[in-house]
Amino acid sequence: MAKKDLVQVRNPKTDRYIKIDRGAGKIIGHKKTPGPYKNVPVAGKHR
């Protein structure tokens, strides 16, 4: 799995972030603590 296939998005209901593997189209995991994952790009954000 390439590193760029891994992204994170915020769940507005729980206000937590989830990790998604875009290549496989699957949810990898979710955070139990607030705030985004480190070193994982946020999907939909433009630089």
mmCIF entry with sequence, helices, sheets and N, C-alpha, C, O atoms, coordinates in Angstrom:
data_MODEL
# 
_entry.id   MODEL 
# 
_entity.id                         1 
_entity.type                       polymer 
_entity.pdbx_number_of_molecules   1 
# 
_entity_poly.entity_id                      1 
_entity_poly.type                           'polypeptide(L)' 
_entity_poly.nstd_linkage                   no 
_entity_poly.nstd_monomer                   no 
_entity_poly.pdbx_seq_one_letter_code       MAKKDLVQVRNPKTDRYIKIDRGAGKIIGHKKTPGPYKNVPVAGKHR 
_entity_poly.pdbx_seq_one_letter_code_can   MAKKDLVQVRNPKTDRYIKIDRGAGKIIGHKKTPGPYKNVPVAGKHR 
_entity_poly.pdbx_strand_id                 A 
# 
loop_
_entity_poly_seq.entity_id 
_entity_poly_seq.num 
_entity_poly_seq.mon_id 
_entity_poly_seq.hetero 
1 1  MET n 
1 2  ALA n 
1 3  LYS n 
1 4  LYS n 
1 5  ASP n 
1 6  LEU n 
1 7  VAL n 
1 8  GLN n 
1 9  VAL n 
1 10 ARG n 
1 11 ASN n 
1 12 PRO n 
1 13 LYS n 
1 14 THR n 
1 15 ASP n 
1 16 ARG n 
1 17 TYR n 
1 18 ILE n 
1 19 LYS n 
1 20 ILE n 
1 21 ASP n 
1 22 ARG n 
1 23 GLY n 
1 24 ALA n 
1 25 GLY n 
1 26 LYS n 
1 27 ILE n 
1 28 ILE n 
1 29 GLY n 
1 30 HIS n 
1 31 LYS n 
1 32 LYS n 
1 33 THR n 
1 34 PRO n 
1 35 GLY n 
1 36 PRO n 
1 37 TYR n 
1 38 LYS n 
1 39 ASN n 
1 40 VAL n 
1 41 PRO n 
1 42 VAL n 
1 43 ALA n 
1 44 GLY n 
1 45 LYS n 
1 46 HIS n 
1 47 ARG n 
# 
_struct_asym.id          A 
_struct_asym.entity_id   1 
# 
_struct_conf.conf_type_id            HELX_P 
_struct_conf.id                      HELX_P1 
_struct_conf.pdbx_PDB_helix_id       AA1 
_struct_conf.beg_label_comp_id       LYS 
_struct_conf.beg_label_asym_id       A 
_struct_conf.beg_label_seq_id        3 
_struct_conf.pdbx_beg_PDB_ins_code   ? 
_struct_conf.end_label_comp_id       ASP 
_struct_conf.end_label_asym_id       A 
_struct_conf.end_label_seq_id        5 
_struct_conf.pdbx_end_PDB_ins_code   ? 
_struct_conf.beg_auth_comp_id        LYS 
_struct_conf.beg_auth_asym_id        A 
_struct_conf.beg_auth_seq_id         3 
_struct_conf.end_auth_comp_id        ASP 
_struct_conf.end_auth_asym_id        A 
_struct_conf.end_auth_seq_id         5 
_struct_conf.pdbx_PDB_helix_class    5 
_struct_conf.details                 ? 
_struct_conf.pdbx_PDB_helix_length   3 
# 
_struct_conf_type.id          HELX_P 
_struct_conf_type.criteria    ? 
_struct_conf_type.reference   ? 
# 
_struct_sheet.id               AA1 
_struct_sheet.type             ? 
_struct_sheet.number_strands   3 
_struct_sheet.details          ? 
# 
loop_
_struct_sheet_order.sheet_id 
_struct_sheet_order.range_id_1 
_struct_sheet_order.range_id_2 
_struct_sheet_order.offset 
_struct_sheet_order.sense 
AA1 1 2 ? anti-parallel 
AA1 2 3 ? anti-parallel 
# 
loop_
_struct_sheet_range.sheet_id 
_struct_sheet_range.id 
_struct_sheet_range.beg_label_comp_id 
_struct_sheet_range.beg_label_asym_id 
_struct_sheet_range.beg_label_seq_id 
_struct_sheet_range.pdbx_beg_PDB_ins_code 
_struct_sheet_range.end_label_comp_id 
_struct_sheet_range.end_label_asym_id 
_struct_sheet_range.end_label_seq_id 
_struct_sheet_range.pdbx_end_PDB_ins_code 
_struct_sheet_range.beg_auth_comp_id 
_struct_sheet_range.beg_auth_asym_id 
_struct_sheet_range.beg_auth_seq_id 
_struct_sheet_range.end_auth_comp_id 
_struct_sheet_range.end_auth_asym_id 
_struct_sheet_range.end_auth_seq_id 
AA1 1 LEU A 6  ? ASN A 11 ? LEU A 6  ASN A 11 
AA1 2 ARG A 16 ? ASP A 21 ? ARG A 16 ASP A 21 
AA1 3 LYS A 26 ? HIS A 30 ? LYS A 26 HIS A 30 
# 
loop_
_atom_site.group_PDB 
_atom_site.id 
_atom_site.type_symbol 
_atom_site.label_atom_id 
_atom_site.label_alt_id 
_atom_site.label_comp_id 
_atom_site.label_asym_id 
_atom_site.label_entity_id 
_atom_site.label_seq_id 
_atom_site.pdbx_PDB_ins_code 
_atom_site.Cartn_x 
_atom_site.Cartn_y 
_atom_site.Cartn_z 
_atom_site.occupancy 
_atom_site.B_iso_or_equiv 
_atom_site.pdbx_formal_charge 
_atom_site.auth_seq_id 
_atom_site.auth_comp_id 
_atom_site.auth_asym_id 
_atom_site.auth_atom_id 
_atom_site.pdbx_PDB_model_num 
ATOM 1   N N  . MET A 1 1  ? 0.844   -1.182 0.000  1.00 0.00 ? 1  MET A N  1 
ATOM 2   C CA . MET A 1 1  ? 0.000   0.000  0.000  1.00 0.00 ? 1  MET A CA 1 
ATOM 3   C C  . MET A 1 1  ? 0.888   1.244  0.000  1.00 0.00 ? 1  MET A C  1 
ATOM 4   O O  . MET A 1 1  ? 1.779   1.387  0.837  1.00 0.00 ? 1  MET A O  1 
ATOM 5   N N  . ALA A 1 2  ? 0.634   2.121  -0.936 1.00 0.00 ? 2  ALA A N  1 
ATOM 6   C CA . ALA A 1 2  ? 1.395   3.360  -1.012 1.00 0.00 ? 2  ALA A CA 1 
ATOM 7   C C  . ALA A 1 2  ? 0.903   4.323  0.066  1.00 0.00 ? 2  ALA A C  1 
ATOM 8   O O  . ALA A 1 2  ? -0.267  4.309  0.446  1.00 0.00 ? 2  ALA A O  1 
ATOM 9   N N  . LYS A 1 3  ? 1.813   5.151  0.543  1.00 0.00 ? 3  LYS A N  1 
ATOM 10  C CA . LYS A 1 3  ? 1.465   6.075  1.619  1.00 0.00 ? 3  LYS A CA 1 
ATOM 11  C C  . LYS A 1 3  ? 0.425   7.101  1.164  1.00 0.00 ? 3  LYS A C  1 
ATOM 12  O O  . LYS A 1 3  ? -0.393  7.545  1.970  1.00 0.00 ? 3  LYS A O  1 
ATOM 13  N N  . LYS A 1 4  ? 0.448   7.482  -0.115 1.00 0.00 ? 4  LYS A N  1 
ATOM 14  C CA . LYS A 1 4  ? -0.482  8.500  -0.579 1.00 0.00 ? 4  LYS A CA 1 
ATOM 15  C C  . LYS A 1 4  ? -1.913  7.969  -0.729 1.00 0.00 ? 4  LYS A C  1 
ATOM 16  O O  . LYS A 1 4  ? -2.837  8.755  -0.940 1.00 0.00 ? 4  LYS A O  1 
ATOM 17  N N  . ASP A 1 5  ? -2.111  6.655  -0.625 1.00 0.00 ? 5  ASP A N  1 
ATOM 18  C CA . ASP A 1 5  ? -3.454  6.089  -0.687 1.00 0.00 ? 5  ASP A CA 1 
ATOM 19  C C  . ASP A 1 5  ? -4.176  6.201  0.645  1.00 0.00 ? 5  ASP A C  1 
ATOM 20  O O  . ASP A 1 5  ? -5.369  5.909  0.726  1.00 0.00 ? 5  ASP A O  1 
ATOM 21  N N  . LEU A 1 6  ? -3.476  6.617  1.688  1.00 0.00 ? 6  LEU A N  1 
ATOM 22  C CA . LEU A 1 6  ? -4.060  6.726  3.020  1.00 0.00 ? 6  LEU A CA 1 
ATOM 23  C C  . LEU A 1 6  ? -4.435  8.179  3.286  1.00 0.00 ? 6  LEU A C  1 
ATOM 24  O O  . LEU A 1 6  ? -3.582  9.065  3.226  1.00 0.00 ? 6  LEU A O  1 
ATOM 25  N N  . VAL A 1 7  ? -5.710  8.424  3.579  1.00 0.00 ? 7  VAL A N  1 
ATOM 26  C CA . VAL A 1 7  ? -6.176  9.783  3.890  1.00 0.00 ? 7  VAL A CA 1 
ATOM 27  C C  . VAL A 1 7  ? -7.052  9.721  5.130  1.00 0.00 ? 7  VAL A C  1 
ATOM 28  O O  . VAL A 1 7  ? -7.442  8.644  5.581  1.00 0.00 ? 7  VAL A O  1 
ATOM 29  N N  . GLN A 1 8  ? -7.353  10.890 5.674  1.00 0.00 ? 8  GLN A N  1 
ATOM 30  C CA . GLN A 1 8  ? -8.250  10.960 6.824  1.00 0.00 ? 8  GLN A CA 1 
ATOM 31  C C  . GLN A 1 8  ? -9.341  11.977 6.563  1.00 0.00 ? 8  GLN A C  1 
ATOM 32  O O  . GLN A 1 8  ? -9.130  12.968 5.864  1.00 0.00 ? 8  GLN A O  1 
ATOM 33  N N  . VAL A 1 9  ? -10.510 11.722 7.131  1.00 0.00 ? 9  VAL A N  1 
ATOM 34  C CA . VAL A 1 9  ? -11.633 12.655 7.060  1.00 0.00 ? 9  VAL A CA 1 
ATOM 35  C C  . VAL A 1 9  ? -12.264 12.745 8.438  1.00 0.00 ? 9  VAL A C  1 
ATOM 36  O O  . VAL A 1 9  ? -12.160 11.823 9.247  1.00 0.00 ? 9  VAL A O  1 
ATOM 37  N N  . ARG A 1 10 ? -12.925 13.880 8.697  1.00 0.00 ? 10 ARG A N  1 
ATOM 38  C CA . ARG A 1 10 ? -13.570 14.084 9.992  1.00 0.00 ? 10 ARG A CA 1 
ATOM 39  C C  . ARG A 1 10 ? -15.013 13.627 9.919  1.00 0.00 ? 10 ARG A C  1 
ATOM 40  O O  . ARG A 1 10 ? -15.730 13.957 8.974  1.00 0.00 ? 10 ARG A O  1 
ATOM 41  N N  . ASN A 1 11 ? -15.438 12.871 10.913 1.00 0.00 ? 11 ASN A N  1 
ATOM 42  C CA . ASN A 1 11 ? -16.826 12.453 11.033 1.00 0.00 ? 11 ASN A CA 1 
ATOM 43  C C  . ASN A 1 11 ? -17.571 13.555 11.773 1.00 0.00 ? 11 ASN A C  1 
ATOM 44  O O  . ASN A 1 11 ? -17.303 13.779 12.953 1.00 0.00 ? 11 ASN A O  1 
ATOM 45  N N  . PRO A 1 12 ? -18.502 14.253 11.116 1.00 0.00 ? 12 PRO A N  1 
ATOM 46  C CA . PRO A 1 12 ? -19.154 15.388 11.781 1.00 0.00 ? 12 PRO A CA 1 
ATOM 47  C C  . PRO A 1 12 ? -20.056 14.984 12.946 1.00 0.00 ? 12 PRO A C  1 
ATOM 48  O O  . PRO A 1 12 ? -20.282 15.787 13.851 1.00 0.00 ? 12 PRO A O  1 
ATOM 49  N N  . LYS A 1 13 ? -20.570 13.766 12.940 1.00 0.00 ? 13 LYS A N  1 
ATOM 50  C CA . LYS A 1 13 ? -21.443 13.332 14.045 1.00 0.00 ? 13 LYS A CA 1 
ATOM 51  C C  . LYS A 1 13 ? -20.660 13.119 15.328 1.00 0.00 ? 13 LYS A C  1 
ATOM 52  O O  . LYS A 1 13 ? -21.074 13.573 16.395 1.00 0.00 ? 13 LYS A O  1 
ATOM 53  N N  . THR A 1 14 ? -19.522 12.426 15.230 1.00 0.00 ? 14 THR A N  1 
ATOM 54  C CA . THR A 1 14 ? -18.726 12.132 16.423 1.00 0.00 ? 14 THR A CA 1 
ATOM 55  C C  . THR A 1 14 ? -17.615 13.143 16.646 1.00 0.00 ? 14 THR A C  1 
ATOM 56  O O  . THR A 1 14 ? -17.018 13.180 17.721 1.00 0.00 ? 14 THR A O  1 
ATOM 57  N N  . ASP A 1 15 ? -17.328 13.976 15.629 1.00 0.00 ? 15 ASP A N  1 
ATOM 58  C CA . ASP A 1 15 ? -16.247 14.971 15.658 1.00 0.00 ? 15 ASP A CA 1 
ATOM 59  C C  . ASP A 1 15 ? -14.891 14.301 15.857 1.00 0.00 ? 15 ASP A C  1 
ATOM 60  O O  . ASP A 1 15 ? -14.004 14.870 16.493 1.00 0.00 ? 15 ASP A O  1 
ATOM 61  N N  . ARG A 1 16 ? -14.728 13.095 15.317 1.00 0.00 ? 16 ARG A N  1 
ATOM 62  C CA . ARG A 1 16 ? -13.459 12.362 15.348 1.00 0.00 ? 16 ARG A CA 1 
ATOM 63  C C  . ARG A 1 16 ? -13.006 12.098 13.911 1.00 0.00 ? 16 ARG A C  1 
ATOM 64  O O  . ARG A 1 16 ? -13.792 12.214 12.971 1.00 0.00 ? 16 ARG A O  1 
ATOM 65  N N  . TYR A 1 17 ? -11.743 11.747 13.758 1.00 0.00 ? 17 TYR A N  1 
ATOM 66  C CA . TYR A 1 17 ? -11.188 11.474 12.439 1.00 0.00 ? 17 TYR A CA 1 
ATOM 67  C C  . TYR A 1 17 ? -11.129 9.973  12.180 1.00 0.00 ? 17 TYR A C  1 
ATOM 68  O O  . TYR A 1 17 ? -10.907 9.178  13.093 1.00 0.00 ? 17 TYR A O  1 
ATOM 69  N N  . ILE A 1 18 ? -11.332 9.597  10.907 1.00 0.00 ? 18 ILE A N  1 
ATOM 70  C CA . ILE A 1 18 ? -11.200 8.205  10.494 1.00 0.00 ? 18 ILE A CA 1 
ATOM 71  C C  . ILE A 1 18 ? -10.173 8.125  9.380  1.00 0.00 ? 18 ILE A C  1 
ATOM 72  O O  . ILE A 1 18 ? -10.050 9.045  8.572  1.00 0.00 ? 18 ILE A O  1 
ATOM 73  N N  . LYS A 1 19 ? -9.424  7.007  9.336  1.00 0.00 ? 19 LYS A N  1 
ATOM 74  C CA . LYS A 1 19 ? -8.440  6.778  8.279  1.00 0.00 ? 19 LYS A CA 1 
ATOM 75  C C  . LYS A 1 19 ? -9.072  5.921  7.204  1.00 0.00 ? 19 LYS A C  1 
ATOM 76  O O  . LYS A 1 19 ? -9.749  4.937  7.504  1.00 0.00 ? 19 LYS A O  1 
ATOM 77  N N  . ILE A 1 20 ? -8.850  6.298  5.927  1.00 0.00 ? 20 ILE A N  1 
ATOM 78  C CA . ILE A 1 20 ? -9.413  5.577  4.793  1.00 0.00 ? 20 ILE A CA 1 
ATOM 79  C C  . ILE A 1 20 ? -8.304  5.200  3.830  1.00 0.00 ? 20 ILE A C  1 
ATOM 80  O O  . ILE A 1 20 ? -7.453  6.027  3.501  1.00 0.00 ? 20 ILE A O  1 
ATOM 81  N N  . ASP A 1 21 ? -8.309  3.948  3.375  1.00 0.00 ? 21 ASP A N  1 
ATOM 82  C CA . ASP A 1 21 ? -7.413  3.488  2.320  1.00 0.00 ? 21 ASP A CA 1 
ATOM 83  C C  . ASP A 1 21 ? -8.139  3.705  1.002  1.00 0.00 ? 21 ASP A C  1 
ATOM 84  O O  . ASP A 1 21 ? -9.073  2.972  0.678  1.00 0.00 ? 21 ASP A O  1 
ATOM 85  N N  . ARG A 1 22 ? -7.711  4.717  0.232  1.00 0.00 ? 22 ARG A N  1 
ATOM 86  C CA . ARG A 1 22 ? -8.398  5.035  -1.019 1.00 0.00 ? 22 ARG A CA 1 
ATOM 87  C C  . ARG A 1 22 ? -8.225  3.952  -2.066 1.00 0.00 ? 22 ARG A C  1 
ATOM 88  O O  . ARG A 1 22 ? -9.115  3.743  -2.890 1.00 0.00 ? 22 ARG A O  1 
ATOM 89  N N  . GLY A 1 23 ? -7.087  3.255  -2.049 1.00 0.00 ? 23 GLY A N  1 
ATOM 90  C CA . GLY A 1 23 ? -6.851  2.196  -3.031 1.00 0.00 ? 23 GLY A CA 1 
ATOM 91  C C  . GLY A 1 23 ? -7.841  1.059  -2.891 1.00 0.00 ? 23 GLY A C  1 
ATOM 92  O O  . GLY A 1 23 ? -8.380  0.575  -3.887 1.00 0.00 ? 23 GLY A O  1 
ATOM 93  N N  . ALA A 1 24 ? -8.088  0.624  -1.656 1.00 0.00 ? 24 ALA A N  1 
ATOM 94  C CA . ALA A 1 24 ? -9.012  -0.480 -1.400 1.00 0.00 ? 24 ALA A CA 1 
ATOM 95  C C  . ALA A 1 24 ? -10.429 0.024  -1.137 1.00 0.00 ? 24 ALA A C  1 
ATOM 96  O O  . ALA A 1 24 ? -11.384 -0.749 -1.213 1.00 0.00 ? 24 ALA A O  1 
ATOM 97  N N  . GLY A 1 25 ? -10.573 1.321  -0.826 1.00 0.00 ? 25 GLY A N  1 
ATOM 98  C CA . GLY A 1 25 ? -11.887 1.869  -0.530 1.00 0.00 ? 25 GLY A CA 1 
ATOM 99  C C  . GLY A 1 25 ? -12.430 1.410  0.807  1.00 0.00 ? 25 GLY A C  1 
ATOM 100 O O  . GLY A 1 25 ? -13.640 1.241  0.963  1.00 0.00 ? 25 GLY A O  1 
ATOM 101 N N  . LYS A 1 26 ? -11.541 1.205  1.779  1.00 0.00 ? 26 LYS A N  1 
ATOM 102 C CA . LYS A 1 26 ? -11.966 0.693  3.083  1.00 0.00 ? 26 LYS A CA 1 
ATOM 103 C C  . LYS A 1 26 ? -11.548 1.639  4.197  1.00 0.00 ? 26 LYS A C  1 
ATOM 104 O O  . LYS A 1 26 ? -10.569 2.375  4.075  1.00 0.00 ? 26 LYS A O  1 
ATOM 105 N N  . ILE A 1 27 ? -12.309 1.605  5.285  1.00 0.00 ? 27 ILE A N  1 
ATOM 106 C CA . ILE A 1 27 ? -11.962 2.356  6.488  1.00 0.00 ? 27 ILE A CA 1 
ATOM 107 C C  . ILE A 1 27 ? -10.935 1.531  7.260  1.00 0.00 ? 27 ILE A C  1 
ATOM 108 O O  . ILE A 1 27 ? -11.165 0.360  7.564  1.00 0.00 ? 27 ILE A O  1 
ATOM 109 N N  . ILE A 1 28 ? -9.803  2.156  7.572  1.00 0.00 ? 28 ILE A N  1 
ATOM 110 C CA . ILE A 1 28 ? -8.719  1.468  8.282  1.00 0.00 ? 28 ILE A CA 1 
ATOM 111 C C  . ILE A 1 28 ? -8.952  1.527  9.791  1.00 0.00 ? 28 ILE A C  1 
ATOM 112 O O  . ILE A 1 28 ? -8.809  0.519  10.483 1.00 0.00 ? 28 ILE A O  1 
ATOM 113 N N  . GLY A 1 29 ? -9.311  2.705  10.300 1.00 0.00 ? 29 GLY A N  1 
ATOM 114 C CA . GLY A 1 29 ? -9.492  2.843  11.736 1.00 0.00 ? 29 GLY A CA 1 
ATOM 115 C C  . GLY A 1 29 ? -10.041 4.206  12.078 1.00 0.00 ? 29 GLY A C  1 
ATOM 116 O O  . GLY A 1 29 ? -10.178 5.068  11.209 1.00 0.00 ? 29 GLY A O  1 
ATOM 117 N N  . HIS A 1 30 ? -10.358 4.403  13.357 1.00 0.00 ? 30 HIS A N  1 
ATOM 118 C CA . HIS A 1 30 ? -10.856 5.691  13.823 1.00 0.00 ? 30 HIS A CA 1 
ATOM 119 C C  . HIS A 1 30 ? -10.157 6.066  15.116 1.00 0.00 ? 30 HIS A C  1 
ATOM 120 O O  . HIS A 1 30 ? -9.677  5.211  15.861 1.00 0.00 ? 30 HIS A O  1 
ATOM 121 N N  . LYS A 1 31 ? -10.112 7.386  15.365 1.00 0.00 ? 31 LYS A N  1 
ATOM 122 C CA . LYS A 1 31 ? -9.445  7.895  16.563 1.00 0.00 ? 31 LYS A CA 1 
ATOM 123 C C  . LYS A 1 31 ? -10.414 7.951  17.724 1.00 0.00 ? 31 LYS A C  1 
ATOM 124 O O  . LYS A 1 31 ? -11.585 8.296  17.563 1.00 0.00 ? 31 LYS A O  1 
ATOM 125 N N  . LYS A 1 32 ? -9.912  7.608  18.885 1.00 0.00 ? 32 LYS A N  1 
ATOM 126 C CA . LYS A 1 32 ? -10.726 7.709  20.089 1.00 0.00 ? 32 LYS A CA 1 
ATOM 127 C C  . LYS A 1 32 ? -10.525 9.058  20.767 1.00 0.00 ? 32 LYS A C  1 
ATOM 128 O O  . LYS A 1 32 ? -11.350 9.484  21.576 1.00 0.00 ? 32 LYS A O  1 
ATOM 129 N N  . THR A 1 33 ? -9.411  9.735  20.428 1.00 0.00 ? 33 THR A N  1 
ATOM 130 C CA . THR A 1 33 ? -9.127  11.043 21.008 1.00 0.00 ? 33 THR A CA 1 
ATOM 131 C C  . THR A 1 33 ? -9.393  12.123 19.964 1.00 0.00 ? 33 THR A C  1 
ATOM 132 O O  . THR A 1 33 ? -9.327  11.846 18.766 1.00 0.00 ? 33 THR A O  1 
ATOM 133 N N  . PRO A 1 34 ? -9.692  13.344 20.394 1.00 0.00 ? 34 PRO A N  1 
ATOM 134 C CA . PRO A 1 34 ? -9.948  14.413 19.428 1.00 0.00 ? 34 PRO A CA 1 
ATOM 135 C C  . PRO A 1 34 ? -8.691  14.819 18.670 1.00 0.00 ? 34 PRO A C  1 
ATOM 136 O O  . PRO A 1 34 ? -7.570  14.581 19.120 1.00 0.00 ? 34 PRO A O  1 
ATOM 137 N N  . GLY A 1 35 ? -8.899  15.435 17.514 1.00 0.00 ? 35 GLY A N  1 
ATOM 138 C CA . GLY A 1 35 ? -7.794  15.926 16.707 1.00 0.00 ? 35 GLY A CA 1 
ATOM 139 C C  . GLY A 1 35 ? -7.441  14.972 15.590 1.00 0.00 ? 35 GLY A C  1 
ATOM 140 O O  . GLY A 1 35 ? -7.775  13.789 15.651 1.00 0.00 ? 35 GLY A O  1 
ATOM 141 N N  . PRO A 1 36 ? -6.761  15.482 14.556 1.00 0.00 ? 36 PRO A N  1 
ATOM 142 C CA . PRO A 1 36 ? -6.412  14.650 13.406 1.00 0.00 ? 36 PRO A CA 1 
ATOM 143 C C  . PRO A 1 36 ? -5.203  13.754 13.666 1.00 0.00 ? 36 PRO A C  1 
ATOM 144 O O  . PRO A 1 36 ? -4.449  13.966 14.616 1.00 0.00 ? 36 PRO A O  1 
ATOM 145 N N  . TYR A 1 37 ? -5.031  12.743 12.800 1.00 0.00 ? 37 TYR A N  1 
ATOM 146 C CA . TYR A 1 37 ? -3.837  11.900 12.833 1.00 0.00 ? 37 TYR A CA 1 
ATOM 147 C C  . TYR A 1 37 ? -2.642  12.724 12.388 1.00 0.00 ? 37 TYR A C  1 
ATOM 148 O O  . TYR A 1 37 ? -2.792  13.653 11.595 1.00 0.00 ? 37 TYR A O  1 
ATOM 149 N N  . LYS A 1 38 ? -1.462  12.398 12.888 1.00 0.00 ? 38 LYS A N  1 
ATOM 150 C CA . LYS A 1 38 ? -0.239  13.068 12.449 1.00 0.00 ? 38 LYS A CA 1 
ATOM 151 C C  . LYS A 1 38 ? 0.258   12.408 11.171 1.00 0.00 ? 38 LYS A C  1 
ATOM 152 O O  . LYS A 1 38 ? 0.158   11.191 11.015 1.00 0.00 ? 38 LYS A O  1 
ATOM 153 N N  . ASN A 1 39 ? 0.788   13.206 10.264 1.00 0.00 ? 39 ASN A N  1 
ATOM 154 C CA . ASN A 1 39 ? 1.416   12.752 9.018  1.00 0.00 ? 39 ASN A CA 1 
ATOM 155 C C  . ASN A 1 39 ? 0.478   11.975 8.107  1.00 0.00 ? 39 ASN A C  1 
ATOM 156 O O  . ASN A 1 39 ? 0.935   11.155 7.311  1.00 0.00 ? 39 ASN A O  1 
ATOM 157 N N  . VAL A 1 40 ? -0.837  12.219 8.210  1.00 0.00 ? 40 VAL A N  1 
ATOM 158 C CA . VAL A 1 40 ? -1.809  11.625 7.288  1.00 0.00 ? 40 VAL A CA 1 
ATOM 159 C C  . VAL A 1 40 ? -2.576  12.789 6.664  1.00 0.00 ? 40 VAL A C  1 
ATOM 160 O O  . VAL A 1 40 ? -3.154  13.596 7.392  1.00 0.00 ? 40 VAL A O  1 
ATOM 161 N N  . PRO A 1 41 ? -2.596  12.896 5.321  1.00 0.00 ? 41 PRO A N  1 
ATOM 162 C CA . PRO A 1 41 ? -3.279  14.037 4.694  1.00 0.00 ? 41 PRO A CA 1 
ATOM 163 C C  . PRO A 1 41 ? -4.787  13.990 4.907  1.00 0.00 ? 41 PRO A C  1 
ATOM 164 O O  . PRO A 1 41 ? -5.392  12.919 4.949  1.00 0.00 ? 41 PRO A O  1 
ATOM 165 N N  . VAL A 1 42 ? -5.383  15.180 5.041  1.00 0.00 ? 42 VAL A N  1 
ATOM 166 C CA . VAL A 1 42 ? -6.830  15.282 5.201  1.00 0.00 ? 42 VAL A CA 1 
ATOM 167 C C  . VAL A 1 42 ? -7.445  15.370 3.805  1.00 0.00 ? 42 VAL A C  1 
ATOM 168 O O  . VAL A 1 42 ? -7.084  16.245 3.017  1.00 0.00 ? 42 VAL A O  1 
ATOM 169 N N  . ALA A 1 43 ? -8.365  14.470 3.506  1.00 0.00 ? 43 ALA A N  1 
ATOM 170 C CA . ALA A 1 43 ? -8.996  14.443 2.197  1.00 0.00 ? 43 ALA A CA 1 
ATOM 171 C C  . ALA A 1 43 ? -9.885  15.676 2.027  1.00 0.00 ? 43 ALA A C  1 
ATOM 172 O O  . ALA A 1 43 ? -10.613 16.053 2.945  1.00 0.00 ? 43 ALA A O  1 
ATOM 173 N N  . GLY A 1 44 ? -9.821  16.301 0.853  1.00 0.00 ? 44 GLY A N  1 
ATOM 174 C CA . GLY A 1 44 ? -10.656 17.450 0.560  1.00 0.00 ? 44 GLY A CA 1 
ATOM 175 C C  . GLY A 1 44 ? -10.015 18.786 0.866  1.00 0.00 ? 44 GLY A C  1 
ATOM 176 O O  . GLY A 1 44 ? -10.525 19.823 0.443  1.00 0.00 ? 44 GLY A O  1 
ATOM 177 N N  . LYS A 1 45 ? -8.912  18.789 1.588  1.00 0.00 ? 45 LYS A N  1 
ATOM 178 C CA . LYS A 1 45 ? -8.217  20.046 1.876  1.00 0.00 ? 45 LYS A CA 1 
ATOM 179 C C  . LYS A 1 45 ? -7.238  20.354 0.756  1.00 0.00 ? 45 LYS A C  1 
ATOM 180 O O  . LYS A 1 45 ? -6.520  19.473 0.284  1.00 0.00 ? 45 LYS A O  1 
ATOM 181 N N  . HIS A 1 46 ? -7.218  21.607 0.339  1.00 0.00 ? 46 HIS A N  1 
ATOM 182 C CA . HIS A 1 46 ? -6.287  22.044 -0.699 1.00 0.00 ? 46 HIS A CA 1 
ATOM 183 C C  . HIS A 1 46 ? -5.216  22.901 -0.066 1.00 0.00 ? 46 HIS A C  1 
ATOM 184 O O  . HIS A 1 46 ? -5.481  23.647 0.877  1.00 0.00 ? 46 HIS A O  1 
ATOM 185 N N  . ARG A 1 47 ? -4.010  22.795 -0.583 1.00 0.00 ? 47 ARG A N  1 
ATOM 186 C CA . ARG A 1 47 ? -2.898  23.579 -0.029 1.00 0.00 ? 47 ARG A CA 1 
ATOM 187 C C  . ARG A 1 47 ? -2.752  24.889 -0.746 1.00 0.00 ? 47 ARG A C  1 
ATOM 188 O O  . ARG A 1 47 ? -1.868  25.679 -0.415 1.00 0.00 ? 47 ARG A O  1 
# 
